[in-house]
Amino acid sequence: MTLRTALASLLACTAVGLVPMSAPAQVPSGDPAPRTARVSADNAIDSVVAISVDGLNTDALGKLGRERTPRLHDLMDSGASTLNARTERELTVTLPNHTGMVTGRRVEATTGGHGVTWNDDRRRPTTVQAAAGERVESVFTQIAAAGGSTALFASKTKFTLWKRSWPLAIDTTRIRLDNAVLARSVRRDLRDHERAFRFVHLSLPDAVGHDHGFMSPRYLRAVEQADRLVGVIVDAVRTDAELVGRTAIILTSDHGGLGASHSDSRKLANYRVPFMVVGPGVAAGADLYELNADDYRDPGKRRTGYRQSLQPVRNGAVANLTLDMLDLPAVPGSEHNFRLDLDVSPPPA
């Protein structure tokens, strides 16, 4: 029996990390199986690092250029990418979009979304499940079910929502407001622990954008700093012989921003985000829309709803792209890339 078949059977019997809505605390009913780092013995990639650079306006990369953002440009050169991906349609703010990244769902609960519409540290609703009014699984629960270890590194306290929602599926949660400290923590974790998945959130561009304006000189310097912090993480992978040949890195953002805010979801500067993928077997220097011409469509400047048969690449594709790379099935109930059809490599000749 293959890992994919075995996991599908397991998931049919139990929802790891979730219980029915009638349970008062809405916490898992049991711990996942003992963890191992490798969840797919016959797959080249057995570890994924997903990085979200909060508030990264893609115009900043053009304005700063390769000289001032060398790490992000190197990711585009060495992997498959687009600077014209999309956020969730409903909202262009932090917590709803990040929750979409790990669940593969849209925001609006009444149409199958995760229901996380707020963007602060509130404790009600207590969990993602409570917000959605139904069981909601994530990339964390899927990997935990397969025996893989996961970790969350975030620079905003509101991400404690995820630990409350999937407490037994996230092995390590580290929240550090200082982005440099957080990046070093990720570097140590890469060196010291075997994990199948790490989610990393860097808040610096967003914080400076709110204080001094998105695309302002100070904001652009913050993007330069974020570029260096991405380099800390990427270098930790590339300089480790045990990691470099089996680790993929996905980088995206929750929203862009221009001027004083990013909350108007109708503005291009807010809903356009980057999406970059590097790792073993990933096409170097490839455009994601060219690789996926039959399944995804470059939206140009359009905001794009969910009804179009060919969707844009969305930041919410992170969860299922991660699972596809690890040779695991999509998150149950997910929408973004649920067919596991977002290709990052050219088809075989």
N, C-alpha and C positions, 0 to 999 in steps of 0.2 A: 504494500500500500504506500503511495507517495505521501509526502508531507502535506501537499495540498488536499488530497482526499481525506487524510486522517483529520486534518484540522476542520474541514467542512463537516465531517461527522461529529466532531467534538462540539462545534458551534450549534449544531442542530439539537444537541442535548442540553446545553447550558449556555447562558450568556455571561461570560466572565466579566466581573467588574460591575455588574448591574443587577438589580432586583426589581420586581414589579412595583408599580407606582403605589400600591397599597402598603408597602413596607414603610414604616415611619421615617427611618433614617436614610433610606435610599442608598445603602452601601452594599458592597459585594457580599454574597452569601458564602463565599469560600475563596481561599487563596488559589491563584493559578499554580500550575505544576512547577516543580523546582526549575530555576532558571539556568539556561546555558546561553552562551554568547551566540552560537551558530544556530540559526533557525532553518537554514537550507543547506544541507551538506553538499549538494551538487551544483550550487549556484556560485558564480564568481563573487558576487557581492553578498556579504553577510553582516554588513554594518552600514547604517545610514546616519548622517548628521544633517539635520534640517536647520537652517539659519534664517531667521526673519530679522531684517534690518528695519525697524519700526520707522515709518514715515519717510521712506526713501523715494523721492521724486526722481523718475528716470532722467529728467532733463539735467539733473545735477551731474550725472555721469558724462553727458556730452559737454557740459560747461567746464567741468574739472579736467576732463580728458584722461588719457592713459597715464600721463606723468603724475597727476595728483591722486588718481585712484587706480594704482597699478594692480592691486589684488582683484578687484571686481572685474577689471578688463581682462586679467589673466583667466578668470573663471569663464568668461565668454569665449576667449581664444581656445581654451583647452576642453570645452564642453559644449553642450547644446543649450541655447538660450533664446530669449526674446525680451525686449524692453517694452513690449506692448501686451503684457498679460493684463488680466482684470481682477479686481476685488470681487467680493460679493456685490450683487446689484443693489441690495436694499440699504446697506450702510457702509460708510468708509471710515470706520473707527476701529480701535485696537482690539478689544476683547471679542466682539462678534466675528471679525475676520480671522483672528487666530483660532477661535473655536471651530470655524469652518475648515481651517487648515488641518486640524487633527481629527475631525469627524467626517470630512468630505461632504458636508451638508450645506445648503443655503441657510439663511438666517431665519426666515419666517416660519414659525412653528406650524401654522395652519396649512401650509403646503409642503410639509415634510422636513422643515428645517430644524436646526438645533435650538432655536428659541432664545438664544442669548442676545438680547437687544441692548443691554446696559453696558456701561464702560467705566465701572468704578469698583470699589471693594465691598459692595453690599453683600449681605449674607442671606438675603431672601430674593429670589429663589436660592435654595441652598446648593443645588447641583444643576448641571446641564440637563439631567433627566427631568428635574422638576420644571425647568423652563420649557422643555419640549412637550411635557405631558405624556411622555412615553420613554421606553428604553432607548438609550443612545449609546452606541459603542464608539470606539475610537481606534486610531492607529496603535495606541498604547495597549488596549485590551486585546487586539488581534495578535500583537507580538507576544504579549504575556501568555496567551493561550497556546502559542507554539513553543513556549519555553524560553523565549528571549528576554533579556533584561533591557529596561528602558530608563531614561532619565530626562528631567526637565530642568533647564537652566534659564531663568527669567530675570529681567531687571525691573519688573513692576509687580507690586504685591497682589494685584487683581488676579494674577495667574494661579493663586491658591484655589480658585474655583475648580481647576482641573484635578488637583489632588483630592478635593472633596468628592468629585464626581467619579474618579477612577482610582481610589486609594490603594488598591492592591495591585494595580497594573503599572503604576509608576514607582519604580524602586527607589529613586533618588530625586528629591526636589530641592533645588538650591536657588534662592532668590537673593540677588545682590544688586542694589541700586547702582553701584559703581560698575560701569560696563567693563572697565579694564580688569577689575577684580574678577568679574564674572568670566571674562574670556580666559583668564589664567586658570580659573576653576575648571573650565571645560578642558583646557590643555592637560591639567593634572589627571582629570578623569579619563581622558583618552589614553594616557600613559599607564594608569593604574588599574583600570577596570575593563572587563570584556562586556560589551553591550551591543545589542542589535540596533538600538535606536537612541538618538539624543536629539532633543528639540532645544534650540538655543534662540533666545530673544534678546536683541540689542536695542536699547531705547534711545540712544544718544541723539540721532538726527531729529526724532520726534520731540524730545524734550527741548532742544535748542530752537527748533522751529516754532514751538508754542511761545517761547520766551522772546525770540528776536525776529520771527518771521521765516516761513519756509522759502527757500531759495535766496535768503539774505546772505551777506558775506559770512556771518557767524554760522549760519546753517551749513553753508558749503564747507567750512572748516570742520564742522561736526561730521559731515559725510566723509571727509578725509580721515578723520580719527576712526570712524567706523570701518573704513577700508583697512586700516592697519590692524584693527581688532579681528576682522575677518581673516587677515593674514596670519594672526597668531594661531587661530584654529586650523586653517588650511595647512600651515606649515607643520603643525603637530601631527597631521595625518601623513603628509608627504615625506616627512623625514623619519617616519617609523616604518621599518621594513615589514612589521607585522600588520600594519594598517593600510599602507598605500595600495596594495594589490587587491584589497577586498572591501574598500570603503568608498561609498558614494557621498557626495555633498550636494544638497539642494539649497538654493538661496532664493528668497523672495521677500515680499514686504506686505504689510497689512493695508497700506494706503500710501498715497503720495502726500501732496500738500503744496499750497501756494499762498503767500501772504500770511494772514493771521491764523488760518485754520485749514482743516481738511474735512470738515463734517458735511459739506454739501456733496452728496453722492451723485449729483448731476454734472459735476465738473470733471473734465478730462484729467486735470492735474491731480485730482484726488483718487479717481478710480483706475488709473493706469499704473501698473507696477511691473517690476522686473521678475523674471523667472529663469533661473540658471541651474544647470545640472552638470556635474562632472563626476567621473569615476570610471572604473574598468568597463570597457565596451561602449562608453558614451562617445558619440561622434564629436570630434574636435572641431570647433568653429562653426558648428551647424546651427541653422535657424530652426527653431521648434516648429514654426508654421510650415516651413518647407518639408520638414521630416514627416509632418502629420497632415498633408494636404487633403487626404480623404476623410479625416475624422475631426479636424479642428480648422477654424477659419480665422484669419487675421481680421480683427474688427475695425481696423483703421482707427478713426477717432470716435467710433460709436460706443455707447455705454453697454449695449447688448443685454437683453433679457434672457430668461431661461427657456423660452419656448423655441428658439431657433434650433433646427436640427443639427447644425454645426456650431458648436460653442467655441468661444475663445479659450485659450489656456487661462485658467483661473488659479489664484493662489490656493484655493481649496483643493487643488489636485495633489497637494503635498502628501496627504495621508495615503491615498491609493497608489501613487507613484512609489512611495516608500515600500508599500506592501508588495507591489509588483516586482520591484528590485529584489526583495527578499523571498520571492517565489511563494507568496501567501495570497489568499483571496482578498477581495475588496472588503471594506468595512460594511457590515450589514446596514441597510437603510441609507447608504451614502448615495450621492448624486454626481459629484465632480469626479471624473475619470473612473466611474464605477465599473466600466467595461475593461479597465486596465489597458486602454488603447492609446495612451499618450506615449508615443515612441521617443526614445532618446538616442537610438542607434538606427542606422540605415538598414533596410531589409537585406537579408542575405542575397548575394549575387546569384 
